[in-house]
Amino acid sequence: MWTVDDLEADHGVLREAVTQLEAMLTAPVQIDRVEVAHGILVRLLEGHLRKAKELAAPCALRIEATVKQHVPFDRADAEVVERDLDVLKSAWRVVPTGALVNHLCRLLEELREGLEEEARDVFPVLRYCGTQCGRQQCKSVS
């Protein structure tokens, strides 16, 4: 079973992958290197999402209620960012590089914001559910 500490470690690795990809975009863009870095980032994000879903499942209703209270409606969703990154990859050889870099930078910023929001809003709920209440009790928001 995954722990919040595992998710926090993922955040560190994901932030580093985002930073490395951003650095590649500030230099003359080498599409092949960007594709490799993109692939690594997507795999890391997929793994993180699987862990987060598994860990959050017993506390889903409590997390949903907490996030709705604290997070703006337009919150960047990691799955949406992941999908957009995949769509963007298919356009790399077609879209002008400047437009591609601008869009990718926006997606990376959304991902970074999503990681911060998850750490701030969701991790405390997961910790509470894991230490203060039984797993079955966390399914209710009471």
C-alpha positions as CSV (number, residue, x, y, z in Angstrom):
1,M,0.0,0.0,0.0
2,W,1.3,3.5,-0.9
3,T,1.7,6.2,1.7
4,V,1.5,10.0,1.6
5,D,5.3,9.9,1.9
6,D,5.5,8.0,-1.4
7,L,3.3,10.7,-3.0
8,E,5.5,13.5,-1.6
9,A,8.5,11.7,-3.0
10,D,6.8,11.5,-6.3
11,H,6.2,15.3,-6.2
12,G,9.9,15.9,-5.8
13,V,10.7,13.7,-8.8
14,L,7.9,15.2,-10.9
15,R,9.1,18.8,-10.0
16,E,12.6,17.9,-11.0
17,A,11.3,16.4,-14.3
18,V,9.3,19.5,-15.0
19,T,12.3,21.7,-14.3
20,Q,14.5,19.7,-16.6
21,L,11.9,19.8,-19.4
22,E,11.5,23.6,-18.9
23,A,15.3,24.0,-19.1
24,M,15.3,22.2,-22.4
25,L,12.7,24.6,-23.7
26,T,14.7,27.7,-22.9
27,A,17.7,26.5,-25.1
28,P,17.3,26.0,-28.8
29,V,14.7,23.2,-28.8
30,Q,15.9,19.8,-29.8
31,I,12.7,17.9,-30.5
32,D,14.2,14.4,-29.9
33,R,15.5,15.4,-26.4
34,V,12.2,17.0,-25.6
35,E,10.3,13.9,-26.7
36,V,12.4,11.7,-24.3
37,A,12.0,14.1,-21.4
38,H,8.2,14.3,-22.2
39,G,8.0,10.5,-22.2
40,I,9.7,10.3,-18.8
41,L,7.5,13.0,-17.3
42,V,4.3,11.3,-18.6
43,R,5.4,7.9,-17.2
44,L,6.2,9.5,-13.8
45,L,2.8,11.3,-13.8
46,E,0.9,8.1,-14.7
47,G,2.6,6.3,-11.8
48,H,1.9,9.1,-9.4
49,L,-1.8,9.2,-10.5
50,R,-2.1,5.4,-9.9
51,K,-0.6,5.7,-6.4
52,A,-2.8,8.7,-5.6
53,K,-6.0,7.0,-6.7
54,E,-5.2,3.8,-4.8
55,L,-4.3,5.7,-1.6
56,A,-7.2,8.1,-1.9
57,A,-9.9,5.6,-2.6
58,P,-10.9,4.9,1.0
59,C,-11.1,8.6,1.7
60,A,-12.5,9.8,-1.6
61,L,-15.6,11.5,-0.2
62,R,-13.7,13.4,2.5
63,I,-11.1,14.5,0.0
64,E,-13.7,15.6,-2.5
65,A,-15.5,17.7,0.2
66,T,-12.2,19.3,1.4
67,V,-10.9,20.1,-2.1
68,K,-14.3,21.7,-3.1
69,Q,-14.0,24.0,-0.1
70,H,-10.4,25.1,-0.7
71,V,-9.6,24.8,-4.4
72,P,-11.0,27.1,-7.2
73,F,-13.3,25.5,-9.7
74,D,-10.8,25.8,-12.5
75,R,-8.2,23.7,-10.7
76,A,-5.8,22.0,-13.1
77,D,-6.4,18.3,-13.1
78,A,-3.3,16.1,-13.5
79,E,-5.2,13.7,-15.8
80,V,-6.2,16.6,-18.1
81,V,-2.6,17.9,-18.1
82,E,-1.4,14.3,-18.9
83,R,-3.9,14.0,-21.8
84,D,-2.9,17.4,-23.1
85,L,0.8,16.4,-23.0
86,D,0.0,13.4,-25.0
87,V,-2.0,15.4,-27.6
88,L,0.9,17.9,-27.8
89,K,3.4,15.1,-28.5
90,S,1.5,14.2,-31.6
91,A,1.7,17.8,-32.8
92,W,5.4,18.2,-32.2
93,R,6.4,17.6,-35.8
94,V,3.6,19.8,-37.2
95,V,3.1,22.8,-34.9
96,P,5.5,25.7,-35.2
97,T,8.2,25.4,-32.4
98,G,7.4,28.7,-30.8
99,A,3.7,27.9,-30.3
100,L,4.6,24.4,-29.1
101,V,7.0,25.7,-26.5
102,N,4.5,28.3,-25.2
103,H,1.8,25.7,-24.9
104,L,4.1,23.2,-23.2
105,C,5.3,25.8,-20.8
106,R,1.7,26.5,-19.8
107,L,1.0,22.8,-19.3
108,L,4.1,22.4,-17.1
109,E,3.0,25.4,-15.0
110,E,-0.5,23.9,-14.6
111,L,1.2,20.6,-13.5
112,R,3.4,22.4,-11.0
113,E,0.3,24.3,-9.6
114,G,-1.6,21.0,-9.4
115,L,1.2,19.4,-7.4
116,E,1.2,22.3,-5.0
117,E,-2.6,22.1,-4.6
118,E,-2.5,18.4,-4.0
119,A,0.2,18.7,-1.3
120,R,-1.6,21.6,0.4
121,D,-5.2,20.3,0.2
122,V,-5.2,16.6,-0.3
123,F,-2.2,15.3,1.6
124,P,-3.4,16.5,5.0
125,V,-6.7,14.7,4.5
126,L,-4.9,11.5,3.5
127,R,-2.7,11.7,6.5
128,Y,-5.8,12.2,8.8
129,C,-7.6,9.3,7.2
130,G,-4.6,7.1,7.5
131,T,-3.9,7.9,11.2
132,Q,-7.1,9.0,12.9
133,C,-9.9,7.0,11.5
134,G,-10.5,3.5,10.2
135,R,-10.4,3.1,6.4
136,Q,-14.1,2.4,6.2
137,Q,-15.0,5.4,8.3
138,C,-13.3,7.7,5.9
139,K,-15.8,6.9,3.2
140,S,-18.3,9.2,4.9
141,V,-17.7,13.0,5.3
142,S,-19.3,13.3,8.7
